[in-house]
Amino acid sequence: MTAIAGRRRPLTSAATRRGPWVTHLLLLLGGIAWLYPFAWTLGSSLKSTDEFFGRGLNPLPGSPLWSNYAEAWQGASFGAYFLNTVFITVATVVITLLVTATAGYVLARTHFPGKALVLVVVAATVFLPHGYTIIPIFDIMRGLGLLNSLWSIIIVQASGGVVFGTFLFMGYFRAIDRSLEDAARVDGANFHQIFWRIMLPLSGPMLATVGLFTAISAWNSFFIPLVFTLARPELRTLGVGMYAFIGENSTDWTLLCAGSVITLAPIIAIFLVLQRFFINGLAGAVKQ
């Protein structure tokens, strides 16, 4: 039995050594499959029309045409759409952070009658799809006199991310030691001063996390901007403006790919800058 066990040890050891390599190989293949569509879009944005159809799934252009980007920017009014998208995204992020940070702190640090019921009702709204709520939302915006304006898009987009952001902030604030607040109260600080001067500055990673989630959602949103800009095409965002490359009988695929890269580039850059805070914020939110 001892001899048999001795002969089996190398097999077990070899299998253990192969395990990480197999895992890394599978992850590498999955990463390539995940990134390939973007690589193909990037390469196709530099192709001519003949190359686009002639090279098929080959992402590499024969002779890069950088003029596709200038033509996409000017021909589809991307300058105006870009400014609209930036304004909507920034305003949505600011409003969402103010609402979710304050609501998350209140829910994490205070107790009031019916708090559990409030949490259940708020959480239930996450499962309501936009398609079922767009008609009452549209009616509310019309009643407020905000139709055909960028503010209607901003308000609707910000309200859509309030629940998710509030729960993230609530989990983050619960993980912070209460001794900081107790020390501030001893020094005479009230509830609002503790939040604005102590707790909010400490929540930098969560601010970056919720802000990044909100920015990605607002930047890439299509349905809401489409509905609220039907009567005023000049208020379209980049996502809706992509339709300029799709004609009734034909589609300019190379310019469509160039427009897609223009649309994706800013939000990818923002993620690369904020990814460290993004990871730290998520780690702090799930400690509970």
N, C-alpha and C positions, 0 to 999 in steps of 0.2 A: 504493500500500500504506500509505503514511503517513497519507493522508486517511481510509482505511478504519479504520485503528487508532485514529485520533483520534475517529471517530464512535462506536466501540465503547466507549470509556472511560466515558462517562456511564452507559451501560447497566450496565456492571460495577459502577460506583460506586453506582447506585440499588439494584441487587440486594444489594450489601453492606449498604446502609443498612436495607433491608427485613428482612434476615436476623434481627437481634436482636428486632425487633418481632414477627415471626412466632413466634419461639421463646418470647417472653414471653407471647404470646397463647395458645399451646398449653399452656404451663405453667399459666397462669391457669385455663383451661378444665379442665385435669386436676385442679388444686387444688379448684375448685368441685365437680367430680364426686366427689372424694375426701371432701370435708367435708359434702356434702349429707346423707348418711344421719344423721350426728350432729346436724346442724341440724334435720332432720325429727324425730328422736327428742326433741330439746330442745323443739321447738314442740309436739309431740304430748303431751308430759308435762304441758302446761298446758291441754289441751283437755278438753271434756266428752266423754262417750261419743258423743253425737250429732254433735259437731263432728269427732271422730276419723274417723267413717265418712263424714260429709258433705263434708269438705274434701279427702279423698283425699290426694294427694301435696303439697298445699299445706302448708308447714311452719308458717305463721303462724296462731296461735290467734285466734279472734274476741274472746273475753273470757277472759283468762288465769285459770286456777284454781290458785292457789298451794297450795290445800288438798290437792291431789293428793299433794304431797310429804309432808305431815304424815300423811296417810292411809296412804301407802306405808310410811313409817317405822314407824308404830305397828301397822298391820294385819298386816304380814309379819314382825314381830319383828326389824326391821332393826337395832335398837340392839344386840342380842346378837350378831347376825351381823357387824356392823361391828367390834365389839371382838374377836371371834374372828379376823377377817380382819387387823386391825391387828397382833395378837399373832403370828399366823403369819407375816406379811410381815416384821416387824421381826426375829424370831428367825431366819427363813430368811436374811435379808440378812446378819446378824451372823455366822452360821455359815459361810455361803458366802464372805464376805470373808476370814475367818480362814484357811479351808482353801485357797482359791485364791491368796491373796497369798503364803502360805508355800510352797505347792507351786510356784507360778510362779517365785519367787525361787530356790529350790533347783534347778529345772530350767534356769534361765537362767545361774546362776553356778557350778554344780558339774558335775563329770564323774564318772561311775561306770559300771562294766561293765553293759551291757544297757540303757543310757539310750535309745538309738534304738528298741529293741524296746518299751520302756515307752511311749514317745511314740506309736508306731504302735497299740499295743493300746488305749491311752487314747483316742486320736482315733477309733478304730473304734467305740467305744461311743456316739458322737454319732449314728450312723445307726440305733441301735436304738430303735424306736418304743415309747411307753409301753404300747400295747395288748399287745405281746408279752412285756413284762416285769412286768406288773401282778400276775400270779399268784405268781411267786416272791417278789416284793416283799411281797405280802400275807402269804405264808407266813412270811417273815422277821420282819415286824412282829408276827405272832401268836406266833412263838417268843420274841421279846423282851418279850412282854407289853404291847405298846404299842397294840394295837388299841383303837378307840373312844376315842382321845385326840388332842388337838391335836398332841402331839409326833410321832405317826406321820406326820402330814401334813408337819410341819416337816422331819423327817429326809429324807423322800422328795423333797420339793421342793428342799431344799438339795443333795442328791446329784445331782439332775438338772441343776443349773447349774454343777457343779464343773469339768467338762471345758472348757467354753467360757470360763469365767472364768480358769482356769489358763493357757490359751494366750494370753489377752489380757495377763495379768500377765507372762508369760514374755517376750512381745515388748516390753512396756514396760520391764522391767528390763534387757533386753539393750541398749536404746537409751541407758541411763544410763552416763556415763563411769566407767570403773573406777578412775580416779585418786581418786575420793572414797573408795572402799573401801580403796585402798592407803594413803591418808593416815590413815584411821581405824585400820588395822592398825599403822601406825607408832606411833600414840598408845596402843596396847595393847588395842584393842577386838577382841573375838572375833567369830565368825560371827553369833551370835545378837544381840549388841549392835549390830552393823552393820545388821542387818535392822530391828530394832525402833526404833533411834534415828536412823537415817539414811535407809535405803532406803524404809521404809514411809511416813514423813512426806513424802518426795519423790513418792510415788505417789498423791497426793491426787486428781488428775484420773482416774486409773484406778480408784481406790476408788469415786469417784462414778459412773463408767461401769458397772462391774460391779454396783455396788449398785443402780443404776437399772434395768438389765436384769433383775436378780433380783427387785426389788420389783414390776416390771410383771408378770413371769411368775407370781410368788406371788400377787399381788393378783387377777389375772384367771384363775387356774387353776380349772378346773371338774371335770375327770375325777378327779384324785387326792382332793380333798376329798369328792367324791360317794361314792367307794368306801369311804373310811375314816370316814364319818359316817352310814352307812346305819342303824346300830342306835341312834344318838344324834342325833336331829335338832337338838338344842340346840347342837351343835358345828358346825353348818353355817357356811359362809362366805357372803359376799354373792352370789357367783356361783351357788352352789347354792340359796341362799334365793330367787332370782328365780323358782323353780318355784312359790312360794306364790301367784303371780298366775295360774298356769295350772291351771284346773280340769279336771274330767273331761269336761264338756260345754261349757265356755265359758272365755274368757280375758279378763281385765280389762286391755285394751291400754293405756289411759291410765296406770294405776298401774304397769304393766310398764315403760312408757317412763320414768316418774318414778323407778322403782327403778334403771333403767339409768343415768340421769344421776347419781343418788346414788352408784352404784358407780364410775362413771368419773371423777367430779369430783376426788377426792383424788389419783389417780395422774396426772391431767393437771396438777394444781397442782405435784406433785413434779417432773414433767418440766420445767415452765417454770422452776422454781427452779434445777434442776441442769443445764439444757441446755448452759450454757457449759462446765462441767466435762466433760460428756458428749462434746462435740465435741473438746475438747482431749485427752481420754483416748483416743479412737479415733485421733486424728492421731498420738499418741505410740506407739500399739500397732502401727501399720502402717508406721512408718519403716523397719523392717527389710525 
